[in-house]
């Protein structure tokens, strides 16, 4: 069974930058989901303050990717 997920063209462009050429969209989204879950689980074992730092880095990356998509 498959499910459709609607995203804007801008969102798809940002995601396409992160997707590997040889992986399907399903594989890519599964990889992202695993990565986020792994980060959350590791957060309890990380040094104090690292979760906030990781969140900020993630936000900075998203902004950078958005800027790159806008300039293309």
mmCIF file as Biopython writes it, N, C-alpha, C and O atoms, coordinates in Angstrom:
data_model
#
loop_
_atom_site.group_PDB
_atom_site.id
_atom_site.type_symbol
_atom_site.label_atom_id
_atom_site.label_alt_id
_atom_site.label_comp_id
_atom_site.label_asym_id
_atom_site.label_entity_id
_atom_site.label_seq_id
_atom_site.pdbx_PDB_ins_code
_atom_site.Cartn_x
_atom_site.Cartn_y
_atom_site.Cartn_z
_atom_site.occupancy
_atom_site.B_iso_or_equiv
_atom_site.auth_seq_id
_atom_site.auth_asym_id
_atom_site.pdbx_PDB_model_num
ATOM 1   N N  . UNK A ? 1  ? 0.836  -1.165 0.000   1.0 0.0 1  A 1 
ATOM 2   C CA . UNK A ? 1  ? 0.000  0.000  0.000   1.0 0.0 1  A 1 
ATOM 3   C C  . UNK A ? 1  ? 0.888  1.239  0.000   1.0 0.0 1  A 1 
ATOM 4   O O  . UNK A ? 1  ? 1.918  1.257  0.673   1.0 0.0 1  A 1 
ATOM 5   N N  . UNK A ? 2  ? 0.511  2.253  -0.731  1.0 0.0 2  A 1 
ATOM 6   C CA . UNK A ? 2  ? 1.308  3.481  -0.752  1.0 0.0 2  A 1 
ATOM 7   C C  . UNK A ? 2  ? 0.454  4.657  -0.298  1.0 0.0 2  A 1 
ATOM 8   O O  . UNK A ? 2  ? -0.776 4.615  -0.336  1.0 0.0 2  A 1 
ATOM 9   N N  . UNK A ? 3  ? 1.134  5.690  0.124   1.0 0.0 3  A 1 
ATOM 10  C CA . UNK A ? 3  ? 0.496  6.908  0.587   1.0 0.0 3  A 1 
ATOM 11  C C  . UNK A ? 3  ? 1.131  8.073  -0.127  1.0 0.0 3  A 1 
ATOM 12  O O  . UNK A ? 3  ? 2.342  8.085  -0.348  1.0 0.0 3  A 1 
ATOM 13  N N  . UNK A ? 4  ? 0.339  9.043  -0.487  1.0 0.0 4  A 1 
ATOM 14  C CA . UNK A ? 4  ? 0.868  10.258 -1.096  1.0 0.0 4  A 1 
ATOM 15  C C  . UNK A ? 4  ? 1.040  11.313 -0.024  1.0 0.0 4  A 1 
ATOM 16  O O  . UNK A ? 4  ? 0.207  11.454 0.871   1.0 0.0 4  A 1 
ATOM 17  N N  . UNK A ? 5  ? 2.123  12.046 -0.126  1.0 0.0 5  A 1 
ATOM 18  C CA . UNK A ? 5  ? 2.390  13.148 0.791   1.0 0.0 5  A 1 
ATOM 19  C C  . UNK A ? 5  ? 2.578  14.398 -0.057  1.0 0.0 5  A 1 
ATOM 20  O O  . UNK A ? 5  ? 3.469  14.453 -0.905  1.0 0.0 5  A 1 
ATOM 21  N N  . UNK A ? 6  ? 1.744  15.389 0.173   1.0 0.0 6  A 1 
ATOM 22  C CA . UNK A ? 6  ? 1.834  16.625 -0.602  1.0 0.0 6  A 1 
ATOM 23  C C  . UNK A ? 6  ? 2.814  17.580 0.071   1.0 0.0 6  A 1 
ATOM 24  O O  . UNK A ? 6  ? 2.734  17.845 1.271   1.0 0.0 6  A 1 
ATOM 25  N N  . UNK A ? 7  ? 3.738  18.089 -0.737  1.0 0.0 7  A 1 
ATOM 26  C CA . UNK A ? 7  ? 4.681  19.095 -0.264  1.0 0.0 7  A 1 
ATOM 27  C C  . UNK A ? 7  ? 4.782  20.179 -1.337  1.0 0.0 7  A 1 
ATOM 28  O O  . UNK A ? 7  ? 4.503  19.935 -2.511  1.0 0.0 7  A 1 
ATOM 29  N N  . UNK A ? 8  ? 5.178  21.359 -0.920  1.0 0.0 8  A 1 
ATOM 30  C CA . UNK A ? 8  ? 5.343  22.444 -1.883  1.0 0.0 8  A 1 
ATOM 31  C C  . UNK A ? 8  ? 6.543  22.155 -2.779  1.0 0.0 8  A 1 
ATOM 32  O O  . UNK A ? 8  ? 7.392  21.326 -2.453  1.0 0.0 8  A 1 
ATOM 33  N N  . UNK A ? 9  ? 6.599  22.842 -3.897  1.0 0.0 9  A 1 
ATOM 34  C CA . UNK A ? 9  ? 7.746  22.695 -4.798  1.0 0.0 9  A 1 
ATOM 35  C C  . UNK A ? 9  ? 9.038  23.108 -4.095  1.0 0.0 9  A 1 
ATOM 36  O O  . UNK A ? 9  ? 10.083 22.490 -4.297  1.0 0.0 9  A 1 
ATOM 37  N N  . UNK A ? 10 ? 8.963  24.158 -3.266  1.0 0.0 10 A 1 
ATOM 38  C CA . UNK A ? 10 ? 10.153 24.597 -2.529  1.0 0.0 10 A 1 
ATOM 39  C C  . UNK A ? 10 ? 10.637 23.516 -1.567  1.0 0.0 10 A 1 
ATOM 40  O O  . UNK A ? 10 ? 11.836 23.252 -1.476  1.0 0.0 10 A 1 
ATOM 41  N N  . UNK A ? 11 ? 9.707  22.893 -0.853  1.0 0.0 11 A 1 
ATOM 42  C CA . UNK A ? 11 ? 10.079 21.833 0.081   1.0 0.0 11 A 1 
ATOM 43  C C  . UNK A ? 11 ? 10.701 20.661 -0.660  1.0 0.0 11 A 1 
ATOM 44  O O  . UNK A ? 11 ? 11.709 20.110 -0.218  1.0 0.0 11 A 1 
ATOM 45  N N  . UNK A ? 12 ? 10.107 20.278 -1.785  1.0 0.0 12 A 1 
ATOM 46  C CA . UNK A ? 12 ? 10.661 19.169 -2.553  1.0 0.0 12 A 1 
ATOM 47  C C  . UNK A ? 12 ? 12.066 19.499 -3.052  1.0 0.0 12 A 1 
ATOM 48  O O  . UNK A ? 12 ? 12.939 18.632 -3.062  1.0 0.0 12 A 1 
ATOM 49  N N  . UNK A ? 13 ? 12.285 20.729 -3.460  1.0 0.0 13 A 1 
ATOM 50  C CA . UNK A ? 13 ? 13.615 21.141 -3.921  1.0 0.0 13 A 1 
ATOM 51  C C  . UNK A ? 13 ? 14.632 21.047 -2.799  1.0 0.0 13 A 1 
ATOM 52  O O  . UNK A ? 13 ? 15.753 20.589 -3.017  1.0 0.0 13 A 1 
ATOM 53  N N  . UNK A ? 14 ? 14.252 21.479 -1.586  1.0 0.0 14 A 1 
ATOM 54  C CA . UNK A ? 14 ? 15.166 21.395 -0.449  1.0 0.0 14 A 1 
ATOM 55  C C  . UNK A ? 14 ? 15.473 19.939 -0.103  1.0 0.0 14 A 1 
ATOM 56  O O  . UNK A ? 14 ? 16.613 19.599 0.212   1.0 0.0 14 A 1 
ATOM 57  N N  . UNK A ? 15 ? 14.460 19.087 -0.162  1.0 0.0 15 A 1 
ATOM 58  C CA . UNK A ? 15 ? 14.662 17.674 0.137   1.0 0.0 15 A 1 
ATOM 59  C C  . UNK A ? 15 ? 15.502 16.991 -0.944  1.0 0.0 15 A 1 
ATOM 60  O O  . UNK A ? 15 ? 16.318 16.120 -0.644  1.0 0.0 15 A 1 
ATOM 61  N N  . UNK A ? 16 ? 15.302 17.384 -2.179  1.0 0.0 16 A 1 
ATOM 62  C CA . UNK A ? 16 ? 16.029 16.767 -3.290  1.0 0.0 16 A 1 
ATOM 63  C C  . UNK A ? 16 ? 17.535 16.975 -3.153  1.0 0.0 16 A 1 
ATOM 64  O O  . UNK A ? 16 ? 18.319 16.144 -3.612  1.0 0.0 16 A 1 
ATOM 65  N N  . UNK A ? 17 ? 17.944 18.078 -2.526  1.0 0.0 17 A 1 
ATOM 66  C CA . UNK A ? 17 ? 19.360 18.343 -2.307  1.0 0.0 17 A 1 
ATOM 67  C C  . UNK A ? 17 ? 19.951 17.299 -1.359  1.0 0.0 17 A 1 
ATOM 68  O O  . UNK A ? 17 ? 21.118 16.929 -1.488  1.0 0.0 17 A 1 
ATOM 69  N N  . UNK A ? 18 ? 19.153 16.832 -0.417  1.0 0.0 18 A 1 
ATOM 70  C CA . UNK A ? 18 ? 19.617 15.864 0.581   1.0 0.0 18 A 1 
ATOM 71  C C  . UNK A ? 18 ? 19.492 14.420 0.119   1.0 0.0 18 A 1 
ATOM 72  O O  . UNK A ? 18 ? 20.176 13.542 0.645   1.0 0.0 18 A 1 
ATOM 73  N N  . UNK A ? 19 ? 18.631 14.165 -0.852  1.0 0.0 19 A 1 
ATOM 74  C CA . UNK A ? 19 ? 18.358 12.802 -1.321  1.0 0.0 19 A 1 
ATOM 75  C C  . UNK A ? 19 ? 19.503 12.305 -2.189  1.0 0.0 19 A 1 
ATOM 76  O O  . UNK A ? 19 ? 19.995 13.031 -3.054  1.0 0.0 19 A 1 
ATOM 77  N N  . UNK A ? 20 ? 19.923 11.072 -1.959  1.0 0.0 20 A 1 
ATOM 78  C CA . UNK A ? 20 ? 20.957 10.446 -2.788  1.0 0.0 20 A 1 
ATOM 79  C C  . UNK A ? 20 ? 20.362 10.062 -4.138  1.0 0.0 20 A 1 
ATOM 80  O O  . UNK A ? 20 ? 19.182 9.723  -4.223  1.0 0.0 20 A 1 
ATOM 81  N N  . UNK A ? 21 ? 21.168 10.114 -5.188  1.0 0.0 21 A 1 
ATOM 82  C CA . UNK A ? 21 ? 20.685 9.799  -6.530  1.0 0.0 21 A 1 
ATOM 83  C C  . UNK A ? 21 ? 20.167 8.373  -6.664  1.0 0.0 21 A 1 
ATOM 84  O O  . UNK A ? 21 ? 19.235 8.112  -7.425  1.0 0.0 21 A 1 
ATOM 85  N N  . UNK A ? 22 ? 20.774 7.459  -5.924  1.0 0.0 22 A 1 
ATOM 86  C CA . UNK A ? 22 ? 20.430 6.047  -6.093  1.0 0.0 22 A 1 
ATOM 87  C C  . UNK A ? 22 ? 19.355 5.558  -5.120  1.0 0.0 22 A 1 
ATOM 88  O O  . UNK A ? 22 ? 19.096 4.356  -5.054  1.0 0.0 22 A 1 
ATOM 89  N N  . UNK A ? 23 ? 18.725 6.458  -4.367  1.0 0.0 23 A 1 
ATOM 90  C CA . UNK A ? 23 ? 17.686 6.010  -3.435  1.0 0.0 23 A 1 
ATOM 91  C C  . UNK A ? 23 ? 16.319 6.538  -3.851  1.0 0.0 23 A 1 
ATOM 92  O O  . UNK A ? 23 ? 16.198 7.626  -4.414  1.0 0.0 23 A 1 
ATOM 93  N N  . UNK A ? 24 ? 15.308 5.754  -3.566  1.0 0.0 24 A 1 
ATOM 94  C CA . UNK A ? 24 ? 13.937 6.170  -3.851  1.0 0.0 24 A 1 
ATOM 95  C C  . UNK A ? 24 ? 13.522 7.218  -2.816  1.0 0.0 24 A 1 
ATOM 96  O O  . UNK A ? 24 ? 14.191 7.397  -1.798  1.0 0.0 24 A 1 
ATOM 97  N N  . UNK A ? 25 ? 12.427 7.897  -3.085  1.0 0.0 25 A 1 
ATOM 98  C CA . UNK A ? 25 ? 11.919 8.860  -2.109  1.0 0.0 25 A 1 
ATOM 99  C C  . UNK A ? 25 ? 11.546 8.143  -0.815  1.0 0.0 25 A 1 
ATOM 100 O O  . UNK A ? 25 ? 11.739 8.692  0.269   1.0 0.0 25 A 1 
ATOM 101 N N  . UNK A ? 26 ? 11.019 6.933  -0.913  1.0 0.0 26 A 1 
ATOM 102 C CA . UNK A ? 26 ? 10.661 6.161  0.282   1.0 0.0 26 A 1 
ATOM 103 C C  . UNK A ? 26 ? 11.908 5.850  1.111   1.0 0.0 26 A 1 
ATOM 104 O O  . UNK A ? 26 ? 11.903 6.008  2.332   1.0 0.0 26 A 1 
ATOM 105 N N  . UNK A ? 27 ? 12.969 5.412  0.446   1.0 0.0 27 A 1 
ATOM 106 C CA . UNK A ? 27 ? 14.216 5.114  1.152   1.0 0.0 27 A 1 
ATOM 107 C C  . UNK A ? 27 ? 14.791 6.372  1.806   1.0 0.0 27 A 1 
ATOM 108 O O  . UNK A ? 27 ? 15.279 6.337  2.935   1.0 0.0 27 A 1 
ATOM 109 N N  . UNK A ? 28 ? 14.723 7.474  1.073   1.0 0.0 28 A 1 
ATOM 110 C CA . UNK A ? 28 ? 15.228 8.740  1.594   1.0 0.0 28 A 1 
ATOM 111 C C  . UNK A ? 28 ? 14.466 9.169  2.852   1.0 0.0 28 A 1 
ATOM 112 O O  . UNK A ? 28 ? 15.079 9.523  3.859   1.0 0.0 28 A 1 
ATOM 113 N N  . UNK A ? 29 ? 13.134 9.137  2.793   1.0 0.0 29 A 1 
ATOM 114 C CA . UNK A ? 29 ? 12.336 9.550  3.957   1.0 0.0 29 A 1 
ATOM 115 C C  . UNK A ? 29 ? 12.537 8.612  5.138   1.0 0.0 29 A 1 
ATOM 116 O O  . UNK A ? 29 ? 12.548 9.051  6.288   1.0 0.0 29 A 1 
ATOM 117 N N  . UNK A ? 30 ? 12.695 7.331  4.861   1.0 0.0 30 A 1 
ATOM 118 C CA . UNK A ? 30 ? 12.966 6.369  5.939   1.0 0.0 30 A 1 
ATOM 119 C C  . UNK A ? 30 ? 14.319 6.673  6.585   1.0 0.0 30 A 1 
ATOM 120 O O  . UNK A ? 30 ? 14.462 6.590  7.805   1.0 0.0 30 A 1 
ATOM 121 N N  . UNK A ? 31 ? 15.311 7.026  5.763   1.0 0.0 31 A 1 
ATOM 122 C CA . UNK A ? 31 ? 16.633 7.382  6.290   1.0 0.0 31 A 1 
ATOM 123 C C  . UNK A ? 31 ? 16.539 8.621  7.169   1.0 0.0 31 A 1 
ATOM 124 O O  . UNK A ? 31 ? 17.143 8.664  8.241   1.0 0.0 31 A 1 
ATOM 125 N N  . UNK A ? 32 ? 15.795 9.624  6.733   1.0 0.0 32 A 1 
ATOM 126 C CA . UNK A ? 32 ? 15.625 10.828 7.543   1.0 0.0 32 A 1 
ATOM 127 C C  . UNK A ? 32 ? 14.916 10.516 8.853   1.0 0.0 32 A 1 
ATOM 128 O O  . UNK A ? 32 ? 15.292 11.032 9.905   1.0 0.0 32 A 1 
ATOM 129 N N  . UNK A ? 33 ? 13.902 9.683  8.790   1.0 0.0 33 A 1 
ATOM 130 C CA . UNK A ? 33 ? 13.148 9.332  10.002  1.0 0.0 33 A 1 
ATOM 131 C C  . UNK A ? 33 ? 14.053 8.598  10.993  1.0 0.0 33 A 1 
ATOM 132 O O  . UNK A ? 33 ? 13.990 8.860  12.194  1.0 0.0 33 A 1 
ATOM 133 N N  . UNK A ? 34 ? 14.878 7.699  10.513  1.0 0.0 34 A 1 
ATOM 134 C CA . UNK A ? 34 ? 15.808 6.978  11.397  1.0 0.0 34 A 1 
ATOM 135 C C  . UNK A ? 34 ? 16.801 7.941  12.028  1.0 0.0 34 A 1 
ATOM 136 O O  . UNK A ? 34 ? 17.089 7.853  13.222  1.0 0.0 34 A 1 
ATOM 137 N N  . UNK A ? 35 ? 17.316 8.845  11.239  1.0 0.0 35 A 1 
ATOM 138 C CA . UNK A ? 35 ? 18.316 9.785  11.726  1.0 0.0 35 A 1 
ATOM 139 C C  . UNK A ? 35 ? 17.730 10.645 12.842  1.0 0.0 35 A 1 
ATOM 140 O O  . UNK A ? 35 ? 18.370 10.827 13.878  1.0 0.0 35 A 1 
ATOM 141 N N  . UNK A ? 36 ? 16.532 11.172 12.651  1.0 0.0 36 A 1 
ATOM 142 C CA . UNK A ? 36 ? 15.904 12.007 13.674  1.0 0.0 36 A 1 
ATOM 143 C C  . UNK A ? 36 ? 15.654 11.204 14.945  1.0 0.0 36 A 1 
ATOM 144 O O  . UNK A ? 36 ? 15.892 11.700 16.046  1.0 0.0 36 A 1 
ATOM 145 N N  . UNK A ? 37 ? 15.186 9.990  14.808  1.0 0.0 37 A 1 
ATOM 146 C CA . UNK A ? 37 ? 14.905 9.143  15.960  1.0 0.0 37 A 1 
ATOM 147 C C  . UNK A ? 37 ? 16.210 8.826  16.695  1.0 0.0 37 A 1 
ATOM 148 O O  . UNK A ? 37 ? 16.256 8.870  17.924  1.0 0.0 37 A 1 
ATOM 149 N N  . UNK A ? 38 ? 17.263 8.508  15.948  1.0 0.0 38 A 1 
ATOM 150 C CA . UNK A ? 38 ? 18.558 8.198  16.551  1.0 0.0 38 A 1 
ATOM 151 C C  . UNK A ? 38 ? 19.094 9.401  17.329  1.0 0.0 38 A 1 
ATOM 152 O O  . UNK A ? 38 ? 19.640 9.238  18.420  1.0 0.0 38 A 1 
ATOM 153 N N  . UNK A ? 39 ? 18.944 10.591 16.784  1.0 0.0 39 A 1 
ATOM 154 C CA . UNK A ? 39 ? 19.419 11.792 17.460  1.0 0.0 39 A 1 
ATOM 155 C C  . UNK A ? 39 ? 18.657 11.994 18.758  1.0 0.0 39 A 1 
ATOM 156 O O  . UNK A ? 39 ? 19.254 12.321 19.783  1.0 0.0 39 A 1 
ATOM 157 N N  . UNK A ? 40 ? 17.337 11.801 18.724  1.0 0.0 40 A 1 
ATOM 158 C CA . UNK A ? 40 ? 16.536 11.958 19.934  1.0 0.0 40 A 1 
ATOM 159 C C  . UNK A ? 40 ? 16.956 10.955 21.002  1.0 0.0 40 A 1 
ATOM 160 O O  . UNK A ? 40 ? 17.060 11.307 22.177  1.0 0.0 40 A 1 
ATOM 161 N N  . UNK A ? 41 ? 17.198 9.712  20.604  1.0 0.0 41 A 1 
ATOM 162 C CA . UNK A ? 41 ? 17.592 8.682  21.559  1.0 0.0 41 A 1 
ATOM 163 C C  . UNK A ? 41 ? 18.969 8.966  22.142  1.0 0.0 41 A 1 
ATOM 164 O O  . UNK A ? 41 ? 19.198 8.729  23.328  1.0 0.0 41 A 1 
ATOM 165 N N  . UNK A ? 42 ? 19.885 9.469  21.325  1.0 0.0 42 A 1 
ATOM 166 C CA . UNK A ? 42 ? 21.231 9.764  21.797  1.0 0.0 42 A 1 
ATOM 167 C C  . UNK A ? 42 ? 21.268 11.010 22.669  1.0 0.0 42 A 1 
ATOM 168 O O  . UNK A ? 42 ? 22.197 11.194 23.456  1.0 0.0 42 A 1 
ATOM 169 N N  . UNK A ? 43 ? 20.269 11.855 22.533  1.0 0.0 43 A 1 
ATOM 170 C CA . UNK A ? 43 ? 20.240 13.098 23.289  1.0 0.0 43 A 1 
ATOM 171 C C  . UNK A ? 43 ? 20.378 12.886 24.778  1.0 0.0 43 A 1 
ATOM 172 O O  . UNK A ? 43 ? 20.997 13.708 25.454  1.0 0.0 43 A 1 
ATOM 173 N N  . UNK A ? 44 ? 19.822 11.812 25.315  1.0 0.0 44 A 1 
ATOM 174 C CA . UNK A ? 44 ? 19.910 11.542 26.734  1.0 0.0 44 A 1 
ATOM 175 C C  . UNK A ? 44 ? 21.309 11.196 27.193  1.0 0.0 44 A 1 
ATOM 176 O O  . UNK A ? 44 ? 21.602 11.285 28.386  1.0 0.0 44 A 1 
ATOM 177 N N  . UNK A ? 45 ? 22.179 10.805 26.281  1.0 0.0 45 A 1 
ATOM 178 C CA . UNK A ? 45 ? 23.540 10.415 26.634  1.0 0.0 45 A 1 
ATOM 179 C C  . UNK A ? 45 ? 24.565 11.485 26.255  1.0 0.0 45 A 1 
ATOM 180 O O  . UNK A ? 45 ? 25.753 11.350 26.546  1.0 0.0 45 A 1 
ATOM 181 N N  . UNK A ? 46 ? 24.097 12.530 25.615  1.0 0.0 46 A 1 
ATOM 182 C CA . UNK A ? 46 ? 25.009 13.560 25.128  1.0 0.0 46 A 1 
ATOM 183 C C  . UNK A ? 46 ? 25.335 14.559 26.233  1.0 0.0 46 A 1 
ATOM 184 O O  . UNK A ? 46 ? 24.648 14.641 27.251  1.0 0.0 46 A 1 
ATOM 185 N N  . UNK A ? 47 ? 26.391 15.304 26.002  1.0 0.0 47 A 1 
ATOM 186 C CA . UNK A ? 47 ? 26.785 16.344 26.943  1.0 0.0 47 A 1 
ATOM 187 C C  . UNK A ? 47 ? 25.676 17.384 27.055  1.0 0.0 47 A 1 
ATOM 188 O O  . UNK A ? 47 ? 24.925 17.626 26.110  1.0 0.0 47 A 1 
ATOM 189 N N  . UNK A ? 48 ? 25.595 17.983 28.219  1.0 0.0 48 A 1 
ATOM 190 C CA . UNK A ? 48 ? 24.553 18.979 28.457  1.0 0.0 48 A 1 
ATOM 191 C C  . UNK A ? 48 ? 24.677 20.122 27.452  1.0 0.0 48 A 1 
ATOM 192 O O  . UNK A ? 48 ? 25.776 20.615 27.201  1.0 0.0 48 A 1 
ATOM 193 N N  . UNK A ? 49 ? 23.569 20.533 26.888  1.0 0.0 49 A 1 
ATOM 194 C CA . UNK A ? 49 ? 23.549 21.632 25.939  1.0 0.0 49 A 1 
ATOM 195 C C  . UNK A ? 49 ? 23.723 21.223 24.496  1.0 0.0 49 A 1 
ATOM 196 O O  . UNK A ? 49 ? 23.504 22.039 23.601  1.0 0.0 49 A 1 
ATOM 197 N N  . UNK A ? 50 ? 24.108 19.997 24.241  1.0 0.0 50 A 1 
ATOM 198 C CA . UNK A ? 50 ? 24.365 19.591 22.856  1.0 0.0 50 A 1 
ATOM 199 C C  . UNK A ? 50 ? 23.065 19.501 22.046  1.0 0.0 50 A 1 
ATOM 200 O O  . UNK A ? 50 ? 23.069 19.749 20.840  1.0 0.0 50 A 1 
ATOM 201 N N  . UNK A ? 51 ? 21.961 19.149 22.702  1.0 0.0 51 A 1 
ATOM 202 C CA . UNK A ? 51 ? 20.694 19.070 21.966  1.0 0.0 51 A 1 
ATOM 203 C C  . UNK A ? 51 ? 20.321 20.431 21.397  1.0 0.0 51 A 1 
ATOM 204 O O  . UNK A ? 51 ? 19.912 20.525 20.240  1.0 0.0 51 A 1 
ATOM 205 N N  . UNK A ? 52 ? 20.454 21.479 22.189  1.0 0.0 52 A 1 
ATOM 206 C CA . UNK A ? 52 ? 20.148 22.832 21.716  1.0 0.0 52 A 1 
ATOM 207 C C  . UNK A ? 52 ? 21.088 23.215 20.582  1.0 0.0 52 A 1 
ATOM 208 O O  . UNK A ? 52 ? 20.664 23.820 19.598  1.0 0.0 52 A 1 
ATOM 209 N N  . UNK A ? 53 ? 22.353 22.867 20.718  1.0 0.0 53 A 1 
ATOM 210 C CA . UNK A ? 53 ? 23.328 23.155 19.674  1.0 0.0 53 A 1 
ATOM 211 C C  . UNK A ? 53 ? 22.978 22.427 18.382  1.0 0.0 53 A 1 
ATOM 212 O O  . UNK A ? 53 ? 23.095 22.989 17.293  1.0 0.0 53 A 1 
ATOM 213 N N  . UNK A ? 54 ? 22.548 21.172 18.510  1.0 0.0 54 A 1 
ATOM 214 C CA . UNK A ? 54 ? 22.169 20.389 17.333  1.0 0.0 54 A 1 
ATOM 215 C C  . UNK A ? 54 ? 20.924 20.975 16.675  1.0 0.0 54 A 1 
ATOM 216 O O  . UNK A ? 54 ? 20.833 21.024 15.449  1.0 0.0 54 A 1 
ATOM 217 N N  . UNK A ? 55 ? 19.970 21.416 17.483  1.0 0.0 55 A 1 
ATOM 218 C CA . UNK A ? 55 ? 18.756 22.037 16.940  1.0 0.0 55 A 1 
ATOM 219 C C  . UNK A ? 55 ? 19.112 23.299 16.164  1.0 0.0 55 A 1 
ATOM 220 O O  . UNK A ? 55 ? 18.583 23.534 15.078  1.0 0.0 55 A 1 
ATOM 221 N N  . UNK A ? 56 ? 20.012 24.115 16.722  1.0 0.0 56 A 1 
ATOM 222 C CA . UNK A ? 56 ? 20.421 25.349 16.056  1.0 0.0 56 A 1 
ATOM 223 C C  . UNK A ? 56 ? 21.145 25.041 14.743  1.0 0.0 56 A 1 
ATOM 224 O O  . UNK A ? 56 ? 20.914 25.700 13.730  1.0 0.0 56 A 1 
ATOM 225 N N  . UNK A ? 57 ? 22.007 24.050 14.771  1.0 0.0 57 A 1 
ATOM 226 C CA . UNK A ? 57 ? 22.722 23.648 13.557  1.0 0.0 57 A 1 
ATOM 227 C C  . UNK A ? 57 ? 21.744 23.171 12.495  1.0 0.0 57 A 1 
ATOM 228 O O  . UNK A ? 57 ? 21.902 23.489 11.317  1.0 0.0 57 A 1 
ATOM 229 N N  . UNK A ? 58 ? 20.739 22.413 12.902  1.0 0.0 58 A 1 
ATOM 230 C CA . UNK A ? 58 ? 19.709 21.925 11.985  1.0 0.0 58 A 1 
ATOM 231 C C  . UNK A ? 58 ? 18.949 23.102 11.378  1.0 0.0 58 A 1 
ATOM 232 O O  . UNK A ? 58 ? 18.705 23.122 10.171  1.0 0.0 58 A 1 
ATOM 233 N N  . UNK A ? 59 ? 18.575 24.079 12.200  1.0 0.0 59 A 1 
ATOM 234 C CA . UNK A ? 59 ? 17.871 25.261 11.697  1.0 0.0 59 A 1 
ATOM 235 C C  . UNK A ? 59 ? 18.749 26.049 10.728  1.0 0.0 59 A 1 
ATOM 236 O O  . UNK A ? 59 ? 18.282 26.505 9.685   1.0 0.0 59 A 1 
ATOM 237 N N  . UNK A ? 60 ? 20.024 26.205 11.081  1.0 0.0 60 A 1 
ATOM 238 C CA . UNK A ? 60 ? 20.954 26.918 10.203  1.0 0.0 60 A 1 
ATOM 239 C C  . UNK A ? 60 ? 21.086 26.222 8.852   1.0 0.0 60 A 1 
ATOM 240 O O  . UNK A ? 60 ? 21.116 26.881 7.812   1.0 0.0 60 A 1 
ATOM 241 N N  . UNK A ? 61 ? 21.164 24.896 8.865   1.0 0.0 61 A 1 
ATOM 242 C CA . UNK A ? 61 ? 21.259 24.132 7.622   1.0 0.0 61 A 1 
ATOM 243 C C  . UNK A ? 61 ? 20.011 24.322 6.774   1.0 0.0 61 A 1 
ATOM 244 O O  . UNK A ? 61 ? 20.102 24.531 5.564   1.0 0.0 61 A 1 
ATOM 245 N N  . UNK A ? 62 ? 18.853 24.251 7.404   1.0 0.0 62 A 1 
ATOM 246 C CA . UNK A ? 62 ? 17.605 24.446 6.666   1.0 0.0 62 A 1 
ATOM 247 C C  . UNK A ? 62 ? 17.556 25.832 6.025   1.0 0.0 62 A 1 
ATOM 248 O O  . UNK A ? 62 ? 17.141 25.971 4.874   1.0 0.0 62 A 1 
ATOM 249 N N  . UNK A ? 63 ? 17.980 26.858 6.766   1.0 0.0 63 A 1 
ATOM 250 C CA . UNK A ? 63 ? 17.997 28.214 6.216   1.0 0.0 63 A 1 
ATOM 251 C C  . UNK A ? 63 ? 18.975 28.306 5.052   1.0 0.0 63 A 1 
ATOM 252 O O  . UNK A ? 63 ? 18.676 28.937 4.038   1.0 0.0 63 A 1 
ATOM 253 N N  . UNK A ? 64 ? 20.132 27.687 5.188   1.0 0.0 64 A 1 
ATOM 254 C CA . UNK A ? 64 ? 21.134 27.698 4.139   1.0 0.0 64 A 1 
ATOM 255 C C  . UNK A ? 64 ? 20.608 27.012 2.880   1.0 0.0 64 A 1 
ATOM 256 O O  . UNK A ? 64 ? 20.800 27.500 1.766   1.0 0.0 64 A 1 
ATOM 257 N N  . UNK A ? 65 ? 19.944 25.880 3.073   1.0 0.0 65 A 1 
ATOM 258 C CA . UNK A ? 65 ? 19.381 25.161 1.924   1.0 0.0 65 A 1 
ATOM 259 C C  . UNK A ? 65 ? 18.298 25.998 1.257   1.0 0.0 65 A 1 
ATOM 260 O O  . UNK A ? 65 ? 18.211 26.048 0.030   1.0 0.0 65 A 1 
ATOM 261 N N  . UNK A ? 66 ? 17.480 26.649 2.060   1.0 0.0 66 A 1 
ATOM 262 C CA . UNK A ? 66 ? 16.419 27.506 1.500   1.0 0.0 66 A 1 
ATOM 263 C C  . UNK A ? 66 ? 17.035 28.643 0.699   1.0 0.0 66 A 1 
ATOM 264 O O  . UNK A ? 66 ? 16.548 28.966 -0.384  1.0 0.0 66 A 1 
ATOM 265 N N  . UNK A ? 67 ? 18.105 29.258 1.216   1.0 0.0 67 A 1 
ATOM 266 C CA . UNK A ? 67 ? 18.785 30.328 0.494   1.0 0.0 67 A 1 
ATOM 267 C C  . UNK A ? 67 ? 19.346 29.827 -0.825  1.0 0.0 67 A 1 
ATOM 268 O O  . UNK A ? 67 ? 19.254 30.517 -1.841  1.0 0.0 67 A 1 
ATOM 269 N N  . UNK A ? 68 ? 19.931 28.620 -0.821  1.0 0.0 68 A 1 
ATOM 270 C CA . UNK A ? 68 ? 20.497 28.051 -2.047  1.0 0.0 68 A 1 
ATOM 271 C C  . UNK A ? 68 ? 19.424 27.770 -3.078  1.0 0.0 68 A 1 
ATOM 272 O O  . UNK A ? 68 ? 19.646 27.981 -4.270  1.0 0.0 68 A 1 
ATOM 273 N N  . UNK A ? 69 ? 18.261 27.296 -2.646  1.0 0.0 69 A 1 
ATOM 274 C CA . UNK A ? 69 ? 17.169 27.024 -3.572  1.0 0.0 69 A 1 
ATOM 275 C C  . UNK A ? 69 ? 16.650 28.311 -4.178  1.0 0.0 69 A 1 
ATOM 276 O O  . UNK A ? 69 ? 16.327 28.355 -5.365  1.0 0.0 69 A 1 
ATOM 277 N N  . UNK A ? 70 ? 16.568 29.361 -3.373  1.0 0.0 70 A 1 
ATOM 278 C CA . UNK A ? 70 ? 16.067 30.655 -3.847  1.0 0.0 70 A 1 
ATOM 279 C C  . UNK A ? 70 ? 16.997 31.283 -4.872  1.0 0.0 70 A 1 
ATOM 280 O O  . UNK A ? 70 ? 16.533 31.959 -5.789  1.0 0.0 70 A 1 
ATOM 281 N N  . UNK A ? 71 ? 18.295 31.074 -4.735  1.0 0.0 71 A 1 
ATOM 282 C CA . UNK A ? 71 ? 19.259 31.701 -5.639  1.0 0.0 71 A 1 
ATOM 283 C C  . UNK A ? 71 ? 19.463 30.930 -6.919  1.0 0.0 71 A 1 
ATOM 284 O O  . UNK A ? 71 ? 20.100 31.441 -7.841  1.0 0.0 71 A 1 
ATOM 285 N N  . UNK A ? 72 ? 18.952 29.728 -7.012  1.0 0.0 72 A 1 
ATOM 286 C CA . UNK A ? 72 ? 19.157 28.924 -8.228  1.0 0.0 72 A 1 
ATOM 287 C C  . UNK A ? 72 ? 18.206 29.301 -9.316  1.0 0.0 72 A 1 
ATOM 288 O O  . UNK A ? 72 ? 18.248 28.720 -10.401 1.0 0.0 72 A 1 
#
